[in-house]
Amino acid sequence: MKKVIFILITSGILFSCKKNDEANSELIGVWNLTEIYADPGDGSGSFFDVDSDKTITFKRNGVLISNGDLCELSTSSDKRTKGTYSQTLSTFNSDDCTNNQDFPFELNGNTLIISYPCIEGCKAKYEKEIFTHSR
């Protein structure tokens, strides 16, 4: 009976740890910019596809790195910036930004949406890079 209880408790702990690790690792990885949202101020805005090499890499230690400007809505990949993020608060910031503010983001599976400050609504949509191994 003690063995059964021990196995049940151990299994419960292992499965709960695995779920937490998966939730925490969902953001970890490389994200590619795929779409930009712009609104002319009347609520009629929508996301549109962009051709960009801009990426953001979220690391396990709370650091993020981009090959583009994290401080403004941009598709260019010619300015390396870095910052820190909080998955709990769903925000990131960067000392590279002049206003040193927090930028909110939404994570939904393999889609990451970052909101930028502007009057009419500005957002950038990223898709998570999926690596496949071939032998």
HELIX and SHEET records of a PDB file:
HELIX    1   1 LYS A    2  SER A   25  1                                  24    
SHEET    1   A 9 SER A  46  ASP A  49  0                                        
SHEET    2   A 9 GLY A  29  ALA A  38 -1                                        
SHEET    3   A 9 THR A  55  PHE A  58 -1                                        
SHEET    4   A 9 VAL A  63  SER A  66 -1                                        
SHEET    5   A 9 THR A  81  SER A  86 -1                                        
SHEET    6   A 9 THR A  91  ASN A  93 -1                                        
SHEET    7   A 9 PHE A 103  ASN A 108 -1                                        
SHEET    8   A 9 THR A 111  TYR A 116 -1                                        
SHEET    9   A 9 CYS A 122  LYS A 128 -1                                        
END                                                                             
